[in-house]
Every structure is written in structure tokens, then in C-alpha cells.
């Protein structure tokens, strides 16, 4: 069995028992299966619901990640889309992708894991993909209304080559069950919301966990990863040359 059935009430009960510095008053929905949690969250918002919201599915049929890539979402993982408060003027705010990645990484570290952030939006364990984050800012009239995040985390589900789940990384299944992990992911997004006006804190925390491959190809050349820019871009260097990669979602 891939994992116990997700229930909104059970996740809410777990959240009440988990310590939190700045908890959000989540409204939760859990579906047994859907095409996309992002589409279901959009319908919920169009119906008038206000953030903070989180919609989870035990299984997604057509989950997707960065640049529309397919994200396999079988039972046993955490597949969620959330809407959280965010500053109206993002130029003064932290990077949404990095804030969410750090918040989730902190929760995984509390389990004993050592995740790395693969810029701009993946979490790795020993070079293997554990989680992906799809961040978006939703605008109206030149102002940000809220931040929207899709999160996919491998719990006890089967994973493709090059990936890993929490159960394997921990060497145990109980703490890797979707309900427990879902509560932790929501706590991670709360950290992101609380740190939204502290871009330097987010940058430093992300840089400490930054995945640095031996080299990265950019414009046909091999570059070294030097760190993170103030706006969350990826700093590259090659001899005396430098460059900053930016990623739009």
C-alpha cells in the first residue's frame, strides 16, 4: 500500500500539534484524485475563497512542473497547490521560489534529512530529486494579490530514475506517510510567508543549502556556481567573467 488516505481533518489535527512561530489559518481540501491540483485551486479561488488555502490530492493525473514538464504524482506522495499572502510589491520581497524551498528544507531537516536546493526550484538528496516547487505570483491592477505554489514531494510512492522518496532517504516509512509530510509542507510554506519581507535572510538560508554541481552550461560555456544574487538569481563565474541567471515561472 503506497500510504494511508489523506484527510483534511487529520492534516489539520497534525498542524495543531506541530510547533509554529507564525501559523496560517489554513482552509484545506483533499481530493482522492484530480487532473491537477493547480486547476482545482484556481476553481476554488474563482468561487471566492481567500488565502491561505491548500488543496491536496492523493493522486494527480496530469501534474506538471517547471516549463510544463510532467511530474509523476502517484499515491504515496504529497501533491498540493497553495495560495498564501505575499507583499503587493514584489520588488521589495524575497524570492518566492527560494523562500518556499528554504521553508520546506527546514521541515525536512527536522526529520534528519540534508536537502539541497537545486536552483531555482528543486530539492535534492544526494543529487537525486526529492521535491519540486512551482511558484507563481498572481496579479491584479499592478499589485500582487497572493502567491501560489505547487509542491510535489515524494513520500512513500514509487519514483522514476534519478529521484528519491522520503522513505528511502530516512530508511523508514512512518515519518514518510503523506499526511505527516503534508503538515510539514504547510509549515514550510508558513515559513516562506513569514520571511517574505526578509530577502537577505532567505538568500543566505538558500545559499547555505545551494546545490553546486561541478559545472553548469550557460551560452555554450561551462561555468561554476558562485552563489545567489540579492534578487534570488543564480551567480555564475568563469575566470574573471560573471553572469546572473534569472528564471521566470
N, C-alpha and C positions, 0 to 999 in steps of 0.2 A: 504494500500500500504506500503510495507516494507521500501521504501526510494526512492528518486529520482535517475534517471540513472546517473551513473558515467561517466564523460567525462574528458579526459586528459587535454583539453584546460581549462576547468573550474577549475580543481585542480591547474594547473599552474597559473591561474589568482589569486586564493586564496593565493598561496605561495607568489606571488609578493606583496600582501597586508599585509602579515604577517611579523612582525619584525624577523630578523635573525642576529646573530652575525657572523656566518661563513657559509653562504648558499652554497649549492652544485648546480652545473649546471645539474639538473636532465633531463634525457630523460625519458619520460613517455609513457606507453602504457596501455590502458584499454580494457579488453575483457568482453563481456556480460556474458560468461560462459566458463569455461575450466575444464579440469580434475584436473590440479594442476598448480598454478602459478609458483612453483619451476621448473617444467618441461618446461614451456613456457619461463621462464627467461633463462634457460640453452640453449634452442634453439636460443634465441636472442644473447646470448654471443658466441655461436658456429658460428653464422653468422658474427661475427667480431665486434659486439657492445662493447664499452668500458664503464666501470663505470664512473660516478654514473648512474645507471639505476634503474627504478622501474616499475614493471609490476603488475597491479591490475586486479582483476576480480570481477564482481558483484556477481558471484556465482561460487563456486568450487564444483565439483562433488566428488573428491577424495582427499580433503585436509588432511594433516596429521601433527602431532606434534611430540613431544619427543617420541623416541623409536617406531616410526611408528604408534602411537595411532591416531585414526580417529578424525579429527577436523571438526565438523559440520559447514558448510560455506554457509548458505542460503543468499538470497538477504537481504540487510539492514545492513550488517556488512562491515568491511574493511578487505579484504583478499589480501595481497600483498607479493611479493618477491622482494628484492632489492639487488643490488651489489654496495658496497661503497669502497672507498680507505681504505687501512689498512697497518700498518707497515710490511715490509718484514720479520722482525724478531720478532715474537710474544712474545718471552720470555721477552722482554722489554716493551711490550704493555699492555694495560688494558685488563681485561676480556671482550670479545666481548659481551657475553650474558648480563653481568651486565651493560656495557656501554649503550647497546640498551634499557635495562629495565629502567635505570635511565632517559635516554633521553625521552622516551615515558611517563614515570611517570611525568616528569616535565610539559609536554604538557597537561596531564590530570589534573594536579594540577592547571594549568592556567584556567581550566574550573570550578574549585571549588571542584574537587574530591580529595579524600585522598587514592590513591592506595598504596598497599603494595606489595613488591617483594617477591614472594614465590620462594626461591632458587630451581633450578637455572634459571628458565626462564618463570615464570608466573606472572601476575599482578592480584591482588585480590582487591575486595571492600567488606568490612565486611565479609571476609572469603569466598567470592564467586568469581569464576573465571571470570575476565573481558577480559583478553587478554593472548595470548601465543606467545612466541618468539622462533624461531628455528634458532640458529646461526651456521654458518659453515665458516671455513677458507678454501679458495681454493688455492692450492699449485701448484708450478711448479719449478722443479730443486732445491728443498730445500728452496725455498723462497715463501712467501705468495704473491699471485697475487692480491687478493682482498678479502673482507669479503662479505659473502652472508647471508641474513637474511630473514626468512619468518615470517610474522606478521599476526596474526589473532586477530581482535578486534570486540567485539560485540557492534553494534551501536544501531539500532532500530529493529534488527532481533529477532526472537524468539530464546530462549536459552534453553538448557536442564537443568535438575535439578542440583543444585549446582553451577550454573553460573548466571551472571547478565549482562545486557547491559547498555550502557551509558545513554540511555533514562530513564531507571528506576532509575539509580543511581543519575541522575540530577533532575528527576521529570519533565523533559520537553524533547520534541523531536527536536526542530530546531537545537540546537547545537550538536545533536547526529546523524545528517544525514551523510551518508558515505562520501560525498565529503568534508565536513568540517573536519571530522575526518581523512580522508586520508592525507590532507595537514598537519595536526598536527603530524601524524605519521612520515611523511617525515622530518619535522622539528626535531622531536625527534631523528631520525637516523642521522641527521646532527650533533646534539649534540654529539652523540656517536663517529662519525668520528673525530670531533674536539678534543675530550677528549681521543683519542686512546693512546696518549703518556703520559697520566697522570693517571697511575694505582691507585695511592693512592687517588686522588680526586674521581675517580669512586668508589673505595672501600668504602670510607667514605660516599659518597652520597647514595650508595646502602644500607649500613648498617643502615643509618638513617631510611630507608623505609623497612627494612627487616621484613618479617612476621615471628613471633616467636611462634610456637604452644606450647602447654603445655609440650609436649614431642615428640620425634621423635625416631622411632625404627631403630637401627643400630646393625647388627650382633646379633640379638635376644635380645637386651637390650634396655631399654628406656634411651634416652639421652636428655639433654637440649641443645637448640641452644644458643651458646655463641656469635656468630658474624661471621665475614667474614675474611678469611686469606688474606695475601697480594696478592696471586695469584687468588683470587676470590673463593677459596674453602670455604665450609661451616664448621665453627668451632663448634665442639660439646664438651660437658663436662658431666661427670658423676662422682660426688665426686671429687677425685684427678686425675682421668683419663681424657684424652682429645683425640680427633680424628679430622681429617680433611677429609671431603668428597670431592671428585673430580668427575666431571661429564663430560664425553666425548660425543660429539654430532656427 
